[in-house]
Amino acid sequence: MLERPQVRAPAVTGKARFADTDVMREIADPLRQERVARVREKIDQLGIEYIYYQYVTITGRVLGKSVPARHWEQNAHKGIQTWIGGVANLTVDIRGNMIGFSANDGECLALPDPETFCQLPWEKKIARVFCTLFYSLEDENKPGAYYECDTRGNLKRFDRQFREKHNGLHLRVGTEPEMLWLRPTGDVKRPYEGITKASAYHIDQFETARHVWMKVYEYGQAMGLDMIQGDVEDAPGLLELNFAFDDVLATCDRLTTYRQICAEVARQNGLVACFMAKPMMGVPANGCHHNCSIWYGGEQKVVRLAEGTLPGMDEVFSYNKGGENAFENTEGGWIPTELGRHALGGALKHIGALTALGATTVNSYRRFADIGLWAPVGANWGLQNRSCSIRISAPDRFEFRAVDAMVNQHLFCSALLKALDDGISNQIDPGPPEKRNVVDVLNAGVEDIATIPLNLHEALEALKADDFILEAMPGRLHELYDKLKRDEWQRFMKEISGWDIERYMDYFP
């Protein structure tokens, strides 16, 4: 048997001048060192041979590297190098230029967060770990500093700052990750079809997808997702499989894990796991509603979702339980507490910018355009009012509805924290709840009513004008996001579609 390297505190000899940097402080944290040692125990117990060191890009994609597990201690104490422009998806713009970076730009450090270590249930020789990104120690301007274009790393810090500012108050989130399961047809005109019919909540249709959702449940629970419910919804192949809510960072990480699980299950079955917001018109789209509540206190408790030795760190299987829900009015009724109303006020004040980060693609706005199919359009809040962007879906939480399955949830929740902070700090009044159906008001055309941005260009303009939300996009993050998304808009505007041909080809004489 190979001898395992001894776990020890990292040596900083020769790097003393970097000791007071963000990355070196993280590495020297005693809690982190204890977790690094526990990961080694897990590697040996589970027979892990390889580890995916992964991070989340600006648009929510997962990038990273695979490294043999025998190098764990070295990588945990030094990080791994990765190209600094990876956060922008290594994308070229419509003119062929790399967006935001050049080939000569250097490296950043991906430092693994040991508490996120977890075995892959479909290939048990491999584990994954999320990483936080830092500028390299050789960077001329910010050696060893947090890399501001790391949306997941930003959320970690903004969550901590929010807690510190508001005496432990914190955001808990549960998501509703809708997506289509499609099978190839071989037909050029209709290349895919849903594996179920558009029959919402129909158990027989859910049964036809049993081989899919049961495997997602199995893998999810093996990776710390406490699966709580699922159903078939009213678009072909549309399933919604939910896992329990938790603190904001944990939920966002689990949503990334959920997407990776779905991609694997799709590969195994020759299917496509489609997270495109609006794959077809005339039926409901792939939303990703964020159900939010704000809390004091609570206790981290391990939820045993697997028998025997947990296939990952205890923290992966831990959920924040109990505490005081500061949003819920315990005196009864659906109107939230004063603090809860202020939180709503902050979210409403910044609804345009938040929409730009919740509905992130040109296609996202097809969802809003197909009115009457459950998607929101009103820039307002209501009690059980699905036409509003913010809905009180139960007395203890609010549902942010202008979010779809293409969201980078780490970035969106960072912005949401900033909006809630503004509302609470400045006691913003959200006004009375909207009781009318906003779609009916718009269709009547007799009065103006506030709406969210209804295309990507409008949303990007709203984001650019919102200095408060831009605080959630520090450094070059907003610049890069704006370049990526305006390039997408420009590409869309320069595309000739089948709709154009059908409508205008023989328009005259």
C-alpha positions in Angstrom: 0.0 0.0 0.0 1.3 3.5 -0.9 2.3 5.6 2.1 0.1 8.6 2.5 1.7 12.0 3.0 1.6 13.4 6.5 -0.9 16.2 7.0 0.8 19.3 8.3 0.2 23.0 8.3 1.4 24.6 5.1 4.9 26.0 5.1 5.2 29.6 4.0 9.0 29.7 3.9 10.0 32.0 1.1 6.5 33.4 0.9 6.4 35.3 4.1 5.5 38.5 2.3 2.3 36.8 1.1 1.3 35.6 4.5 -1.2 38.5 4.9 -3.2 37.6 1.7 -6.6 36.2 1.4 -5.4 32.8 0.1 -2.8 32.3 2.8 -5.2 33.2 5.6 -7.6 30.6 4.2 -4.9 28.0 4.0 -3.8 28.7 7.6 -7.3 28.5 9.1 -7.2 25.7 11.8 -10.7 24.6 10.9 -9.7 24.2 7.3 -6.6 22.1 8.3 -8.8 19.8 10.3 -11.2 19.4 7.4 -8.3 18.7 5.0 -7.2 15.8 7.3 -10.8 14.5 7.4 -10.9 14.5 3.6 -7.8 12.2 3.6 -9.7 9.8 5.9 -12.6 9.8 3.4 -10.3 9.2 0.5 -8.9 6.1 2.1 -12.2 4.8 3.4 -14.0 5.2 0.1 -11.2 4.2 -2.2 -11.1 7.5 -4.1 -8.5 7.6 -6.9 -9.4 10.9 -8.6 -10.8 14.2 -7.5 -12.6 16.8 -9.7 -11.5 20.3 -8.6 -14.5 22.3 -9.9 -15.6 25.9 -9.9 -18.6 27.8 -11.3 -18.3 30.3 -14.2 -20.1 33.6 -14.5 -23.0 31.9 -16.3 -23.2 29.0 -13.9 -21.3 26.3 -15.9 -18.9 23.9 -14.1 -15.2 24.0 -15.0 -12.2 22.4 -13.4 -9.6 19.7 -13.5 -9.2 16.1 -12.5 -6.3 15.2 -10.2 -5.2 11.9 -8.7 -6.2 11.7 -5.1 -2.7 11.0 -3.9 -2.0 14.7 -4.4 -4.8 15.9 -2.1 -2.6 17.4 0.6 -0.4 19.3 -1.8 -3.4 20.7 -3.7 -5.3 21.5 -0.5 -2.4 23.6 0.8 -1.4 25.2 -2.5 -4.4 25.1 -4.7 -4.3 24.2 -8.4 -3.6 26.6 -11.2 -6.3 27.3 -13.8 -6.5 30.0 -16.5 -7.9 33.2 -15.1 -10.3 33.7 -18.1 -12.1 30.4 -17.5 -14.8 32.3 -15.6 -16.0 33.7 -18.9 -16.5 30.3 -20.4 -13.5 30.7 -22.8 -15.9 32.4 -25.2 -15.2 34.5 -28.3 -17.5 37.4 -29.3 -19.3 37.8 -32.6 -16.1 39.3 -34.1 -14.0 36.4 -33.0 -12.3 38.1 -30.0 -11.9 36.4 -26.7 -14.4 38.0 -24.3 -12.6 39.8 -21.5 -9.2 38.1 -21.8 -6.3 37.3 -24.1 -4.3 34.1 -24.5 -1.5 35.9 -22.7 -3.4 36.4 -19.5 -2.1 34.3 -16.5 -3.4 31.9 -14.0 -5.5 32.0 -10.9 -5.6 29.6 -8.0 -8.4 27.3 -7.3 -8.3 26.4 -3.6 -10.5 23.4 -2.7 -13.1 23.8 0.0 -12.7 20.5 1.8 -16.1 20.6 3.4 -17.6 20.1 -0.1 -15.8 16.8 -0.8 -18.2 14.1 -2.0 -17.9 10.8 -3.9 -19.6 10.5 -7.2 -22.2 7.7 -6.9 -22.0 6.7 -10.5 -18.2 6.3 -10.5 -17.1 5.7 -6.9 -13.4 6.0 -7.7 -14.0 9.7 -8.3 -14.9 12.5 -5.9 -15.6 16.2 -6.4 -14.8 19.3 -4.4 -15.8 22.9 -5.0 -13.1 25.5 -5.2 -12.8 29.1 -4.3 -10.7 31.2 -6.8 -7.9 33.6 -5.9 -5.5 35.7 -7.9 -2.1 33.9 -8.1 0.6 34.9 -5.7 2.6 36.2 -8.8 -0.2 38.6 -9.8 1.2 42.1 -10.1 -1.7 44.0 -8.6 -3.6 41.6 -6.3 -1.4 38.7 -5.3 -3.3 36.1 -3.3 -6.5 38.2 -3.2 -10.0 36.8 -3.7 -10.8 36.7 -7.4 -13.9 38.9 -7.8 -15.1 37.1 -10.9 -15.7 33.9 -8.8 -19.4 34.1 -8.3 -19.5 31.2 -5.8 -16.6 32.7 -3.8 -18.4 36.1 -3.8 -21.6 34.5 -2.4 -19.6 33.0 0.5 -18.3 36.4 1.5 -21.5 38.3 0.9 -23.4 35.8 3.0 -20.9 36.2 5.8 -21.1 40.0 5.6 -24.9 40.0 5.7 -24.8 37.9 8.8 -22.3 40.1 10.5 -24.2 43.3 9.6 -27.6 42.0 10.7 -26.7 40.2 13.9 -26.8 36.7 12.6 -29.8 37.1 10.3 -29.3 34.9 7.2 -31.0 33.9 4.1 -32.3 30.3 3.5 -33.4 29.3 0.0 -35.2 26.4 -1.6 -35.3 26.1 -5.4 -37.7 24.5 -7.8 -35.5 23.2 -10.6 -37.8 22.5 -13.5 -36.2 20.9 -16.6 -37.2 18.9 -19.7 -36.1 15.3 -20.3 -35.9 14.8 -24.1 -35.2 11.8 -26.3 -33.8 12.2 -29.8 -36.2 11.3 -32.6 -34.0 11.3 -35.7 -36.4 13.8 -37.4 -34.6 16.9 -38.6 -37.8 19.0 -38.2 -38.6 17.7 -34.8 -35.3 16.4 -33.4 -36.4 15.8 -29.8 -39.6 14.8 -27.9 -40.4 14.7 -24.2 -40.3 11.4 -22.4 -43.7 12.3 -20.8 -46.9 13.9 -22.1 -47.9 17.4 -21.0 -50.1 16.1 -18.1 -49.4 18.0 -14.9 -49.2 15.9 -11.7 -50.4 12.8 -13.6 -49.0 9.8 -11.8 -49.2 7.5 -14.8 -47.0 9.9 -16.8 -44.6 10.2 -13.8 -44.4 6.4 -13.9 -43.2 6.5 -17.5 -40.2 8.5 -16.2 -39.6 6.3 -13.2 -36.3 5.1 -14.5 -35.1 8.7 -14.7 -36.4 10.3 -11.5 -35.6 7.3 -9.3 -32.0 7.4 -10.4 -31.9 11.2 -9.8 -33.2 10.6 -6.3 -30.7 7.8 -5.6 -27.7 9.9 -6.8 -29.0 13.1 -5.2 -29.3 11.5 -1.7 -25.8 10.0 -2.1 -24.5 13.5 -2.7 -26.3 15.3 0.2 -29.6 16.3 -1.5 -32.5 15.6 0.8 -35.0 14.8 -2.0 -38.5 15.8 -0.7 -40.9 15.6 -3.7 -41.3 15.4 -7.4 -43.9 15.5 -10.2 -44.5 15.7 -13.9 -45.6 19.1 -15.1 -47.5 20.5 -18.1 -45.0 20.5 -20.8 -43.7 17.4 -22.6 -40.9 15.8 -20.6 -41.1 18.5 -17.8 -40.2 17.2 -14.4 -39.7 19.1 -11.2 -37.7 17.2 -8.5 -37.2 19.2 -5.3 -34.7 18.9 -2.5 -34.9 20.5 1.0 -34.2 24.1 1.6 -31.1 25.3 3.5 -28.7 28.2 4.0 -28.1 30.0 0.7 -24.6 28.8 -0.2 -25.5 25.2 0.6 -28.6 25.3 -1.6 -26.8 27.0 -4.5 -24.0 24.3 -4.4 -26.7 21.6 -4.3 -28.4 23.0 -7.4 -25.1 22.8 -9.3 -24.8 19.2 -8.0 -28.4 18.5 -9.1 -27.6 19.7 -12.7 -24.5 17.5 -12.8 -26.6 14.5 -11.6 -29.2 15.1 -14.3 -26.6 15.3 -17.0 -25.2 12.0 -15.9 -28.6 10.3 -15.7 -29.3 11.6 -19.2 -26.1 10.2 -20.5 -26.9 6.8 -19.1 -30.3 6.8 -20.8 -29.5 8.4 -24.2 -31.5 11.5 -23.3 -31.0 15.2 -23.1 -31.3 17.0 -19.8 -32.6 20.3 -21.0 -32.3 23.4 -18.8 -33.1 25.8 -21.6 -35.6 28.3 -20.2 -38.3 28.1 -23.0 -37.7 25.1 -25.3 -41.2 25.3 -26.8 -44.0 27.9 -27.0 -47.6 27.3 -25.9 -46.6 25.2 -22.8 -45.1 26.2 -19.5 -41.3 26.8 -19.4 -38.4 25.7 -17.2 -38.6 28.0 -14.2 -36.4 27.9 -11.1 -38.4 29.7 -8.5 -36.3 30.7 -5.4 -38.3 30.3 -2.2 -36.7 32.6 0.4 -36.9 33.1 4.1 -34.7 35.0 6.6 -33.7 33.5 9.9 -31.9 33.9 13.2 -30.1 31.0 14.8 -30.5 27.3 13.9 -28.2 24.3 14.3 -26.3 22.3 11.7 -27.5 18.7 11.7 -26.4 15.8 9.6 -29.2 14.2 7.7 -28.2 10.6 7.1 -29.2 10.0 3.5 -26.9 7.0 3.0 -26.3 3.9 5.0 -22.9 3.2 6.6 -20.0 5.5 6.0 -21.2 8.8 4.5 -19.8 9.1 1.0 -18.6 12.6 1.6 -17.9 15.1 4.3 -20.5 15.5 7.1 -20.9 19.1 6.0 -22.2 17.9 2.6 -25.0 16.1 4.4 -25.7 18.9 7.0 -28.7 21.2 7.0 -29.5 24.2 9.2 -32.4 23.2 11.3 -34.5 25.3 13.7 -34.0 28.9 14.6 -36.4 31.8 14.3 -38.0 32.6 11.0 -37.8 36.4 10.9 -40.1 36.7 7.9 -43.1 34.8 9.2 -45.7 36.8 11.2 -46.5 34.4 14.1 -49.6 36.3 15.0 -51.3 34.8 12.0 -52.1 35.8 8.4 -50.0 36.0 5.3 -48.7 39.5 5.7 -45.0 39.2 6.8 -43.3 40.8 9.8 -42.1 44.4 9.5 -38.6 43.1 8.8 -40.1 40.8 6.2 -41.9 43.6 4.5 -38.7 45.6 4.4 -36.9 42.7 2.8 -39.7 42.6 0.1 -39.3 46.3 -0.3 -35.6 45.9 -1.1 -36.3 43.1 -3.6 -39.0 45.1 -5.4 -36.8 48.2 -5.5 -34.2 46.3 -7.4 -36.5 44.0 -9.4 -35.2 45.1 -12.8 -31.6 44.3 -12.1 -32.5 41.1 -10.3 -34.4 40.0 -13.4 -31.3 40.5 -15.5 -29.5 38.0 -13.2 -32.4 35.6 -12.8 -33.5 35.5 -16.5 -30.1 35.5 -18.2 -30.6 34.6 -21.8 -32.4 35.9 -24.9 -34.6 32.7 -24.6 -35.5 33.5 -21.0 -37.8 36.3 -22.1 -39.8 33.9 -24.3 -41.1 32.6 -21.0 -42.5 36.0 -20.0 -43.8 36.7 -23.6 -45.9 33.5 -23.5 -48.3 35.1 -21.1 -51.0 33.2 -19.2 -48.7 30.1 -18.8 -47.7 30.7 -15.1 -44.7 33.0 -15.8 -44.7 36.4 -14.0 -44.7 39.8 -15.6 -45.7 42.2 -12.8 -43.0 44.1 -11.0 -44.9 43.7 -7.8 -45.7 41.3 -4.9 -48.9 39.5 -4.0 -50.3 36.8 -1.8 -50.5 33.6 -3.8 -50.6 35.8 -7.0 -48.6 34.0 -9.7 -48.7 36.9 -12.1 -46.4 38.9 -9.7 -42.7 38.5 -9.7 -42.6 38.1 -5.9 -45.3 35.8 -4.5 -46.0 35.0 -0.9 -46.4 31.3 -1.5 -46.8 30.4 2.2 -46.9 32.6 5.4 -43.2 31.7 6.1 -41.5 32.6 2.8 -41.6 34.5 -0.4 -41.1 33.1 -3.9 -39.0 35.0 -6.4 -40.5 33.9 -9.7 -38.5 35.8 -12.4 -35.8 33.2 -12.3 -35.4 30.3 -14.8 -33.4 27.1 -15.1 -30.5 28.9 -16.9 -29.7 31.0 -13.8 -26.3 31.2 -12.1 -27.9 30.9 -8.7 -24.7 31.9 -6.9 -24.6 35.2 -8.7 -28.4 35.8 -8.4 -28.4 35.1 -4.7 -25.5 37.4 -4.1 -27.5 40.2 -5.8 -30.6 39.2 -3.8 -28.6 39.5 -0.5 -27.7 43.0 -1.5 -31.3 43.9 -2.3 -32.5 42.5 1.0 -29.8 44.4 2.8 -30.9 47.6 1.2 -34.5 46.9 2.1 -33.8 46.0 5.8 -31.2 48.7 6.4 -33.3 51.5 4.8 -36.7 50.2 5.9 -38.1 50.2 2.4 -41.9 49.9 2.2 -43.0 47.4 -0.5 -46.5 48.9 -0.6 -49.7 46.8 -0.5 -49.9 43.4 -2.2 -51.2 43.3 -5.7 -54.6 41.5 -5.7 -55.3 41.6 -9.5 -54.0 39.3 -12.2 -51.4 41.4 -13.8 -51.9 39.6 -17.2 -55.6 40.6 -17.1 -54.7 44.2 -16.4 -52.2 44.3 -19.3 -54.6 42.7 -21.7 -57.4 45.1 -20.8 -55.0 48.0 -21.8 -56.9 50.6 -19.7 -54.2 51.4 -17.2 -50.4 51.3 -16.8 -49.0 48.7 -14.5 -45.3 48.1 -13.7 -43.7 45.1 -15.4 -40.3 43.5 -15.2 -37.9 43.9 -18.2 -39.4 41.9 -21.1 -36.3 41.3 -23.1 -32.6 40.8 -22.3 -31.6 44.3 -23.6 -34.0 46.0 -21.2 -32.8 43.9 -18.3 -29.1 44.6 -19.0 -29.9 48.3 -19.0 -31.7 48.0 -15.7 -28.7 46.2 -14.2 -26.3 48.8 -15.5 -28.3 51.5 -13.9 -28.5 49.9 -10.4 -25.4 50.8 -8.5 -26.6 48.9 -5.4 -26.9 45.6 -7.2 -23.6 46.2 -9.0 -22.0 45.9 -5.6 -22.7 42.2 -6.0 -20.6 42.2 -9.1 -17.2 43.6 -8.0 -14.0 43.9 -9.9 -14.5 43.1 -13.5 -17.5 40.8 -12.9 -20.1 43.2 -14.2 -18.0 44.2 -17.2 -17.6 40.5 -18.2 -21.2 39.6 -17.6 -22.3 42.6 -19.6 -20.0 41.7 -22.5 -21.1 38.1 -22.5 -24.8 39.0 -22.5 -24.7 41.9 -24.9 -22.8 39.7 -27.3 -25.6 37.2 -27.0 -28.1 39.9 -27.7 -26.2 41.1 -30.7 -25.9 37.5 -32.1 -29.7 37.2 -31.6 -30.4 40.4 -33.5 -28.2 39.3 -36.4 -29.9 35.9 -36.8 -32.5 35.2 -39.4 -35.0 32.7 -38.0 -37.7 30.5 -39.5 -40.2 33.0 -38.2 -38.6 35.8 -40.3 -38.8 33.6 -43.5 -42.3 32.5 -42.9 -43.6 36.0 -42.1 -41.7 38.2 -44.6 -40.5 36.2 -47.5 -43.5 36.8 -49.8 -44.9 39.8 -47.9 -45.2 42.0 -51.1 -46.8 42.8 -53.5 
